[in-house]
């Protein structure tokens, strides 16, 4: 994080924008336009992630994630990494630090904790290739038994939760054939 903050200190002053937040104002570097509605993600000068609009309000740098973060889930993980690599190259920022610091696990938890079927589905898709933390596993357990989630989402949540616990997800998976 210190390397990222140090690299940000070398970014040209003309690249930063000043936006209002609910509490005050924030100076941030827009890195990637994540939706056609004009929503960007970027970093403030202390390497904290921001979501906002260039001509409008931005999120609080250290605040609770808002639903504005959810459109990131509409992109495949490889696209997110490519876009961050492009932004890193453009501003001479360490790409690994960008990717690792993006709060994707928190965004996934936010989506799974909501009631929007689209965001739940997108979060489940992201979890197909990710390690599942204890908090996420707990939420998957609740989702697996939630009627409003829909049958397909409940089944996917159950399968992902079992995978996260090391329980085989296919009949016979992980069992020895005795030879």
N, C-alpha and C positions, 0 to 999 in steps of 0.2 A: 504494500500500500504506500509506503514511503517513496519507493521508486516511481510509482505512478504520480504521486503528488509532486515530486520533484520534476518529473517530465512535464506535468501540466504547468508548472511555473515558467517553463521556457516557451510556451505557446504564445504566439503573437497576440498582443492586446486587442487587435481588431477582430479576432475570431470569437471573442467572448461576448455574450449578450447579457443584459440586465433585465430580469423579469420580476414582477410582483409574485409573492406567495401569500398564503392566508395570514401569515404572521408578519412578514417584512418584505425584503427583496433579496434576490439571489443573483450572483454573477455565475453564469454557467456556459459550458462549451457544448453546443449541440453536436452530437456525433452521428446520429442515424435517424432518418425519417421513418418511423415504424408503421405509420398508417396514412392512407390517402386523405384523411381528414386533417392532416397537418400536425400530427403528434410526433414529437421527437423524444429521444433519450439522449442524455449527455451527462457530464460530470461537472460538479462545482469545483472551485479552486482547491478544495480539500479532498478531492477524489471520491466524493459521495455522489451516488447516482441521482439523477433528476429526470422527471418526465414532464414535458410541457410543450407549449406552443411558442413559436418564435415571436409572435405578436400578442401573446396573451400570458396567462398565469402559468407558473411552474409549481411543482410539488415542493414541499419542504425537504431539504436535503437529509435530515435525520428523522423525518416523520414516518408514521405508519404508511404502508403502501396503500394507495388508492386503486380503485378499479381501472384507472387510466393506464396502469401497467399491463393489464391483461392482453392488449393487442400484440404484445411480444410473443404470446403463445401461438398466434396465427402463423408464425414463421417457424420453419424447421430449425432444429438446433444447428445444423450445418450452415444455414443462411445467417443465423445470428453470429456465428463465429466468423464467417466471411465478411459480414458487414463491419464487425468490430476490428477485424484485421485490416480492412480498407481504411477505417477511421484512424487506427493506430499508425498505419503507414503515412497517412496524410498529415498527422500532427506529431509524428515521431514519438508515439506513446508505446509502452511495452504491451504487446498484444496479449500475452499470457495473463498479465495482471488485469487487463480490461475484462477478459473472458471470466476469470476466476472471481472478480469482484461484483459482477452483475448479479443481482439478487434473484436468480431464477428459481431457486428452491422456495423462496418466500412467495414469489409470484404463483408458483404451482399450488402452494398451500392456500393462497388467497382464492384461486379458482376453484379448488376442491371444496373449500369451505362455503362457497356461494351456492346459489340455486339455479344458475344459468346453465342449461344443458350444453350449450356450445363451448363455454369455457371449461366445464368439467371434462368434456370430450377431448379438448385440446390439451388440457393438463395430463389426462391419462395417456395421450399419445406421447407427450414428452417423457413420461415416466417409463415408457417401454424400453428406453436405452439408458436410463439413469439409475444410480444407486438410490435406494429408498431409505430416508432417515426415519428415526423413531416417531417423530411428530407426523410425518406424512403417512407412515404405516397406520398410525392410530386413526387418522382422518379417513384413510382407505377402508378401515374396518367399519367406521360409521357409514360411509358411503355405500359399502357392500350390502348393508341392511336397510338402506333408505329407499322407501317406495317412490318418493318424488323423483329420484335420480333416473329412473327408467331401468328396464331389465338389462339392456346391453351395458350400460355404465356400471350397474351393480356387479355384473359378471366380470367385467374388466377390472374393477376395483378389487374384487375378491382374488382374481388371478394375480394381480400385481402385488397385493398384500402377502399372498402366500409365497411368491417369488422373493419378496423382501425378507421373509422369515426363513428362507432356505427350504421351504416345503416344495417338493416337486409339483409342477403345474400340469404335467401330462401323466397319464397312467403309465407306470413303469419307469418314469424318468428318475434317474438317480439311484435305481435299484440294481443290485448286482445280479448277473445272470447265473451266478453260482460257479462259473468256470475260473 
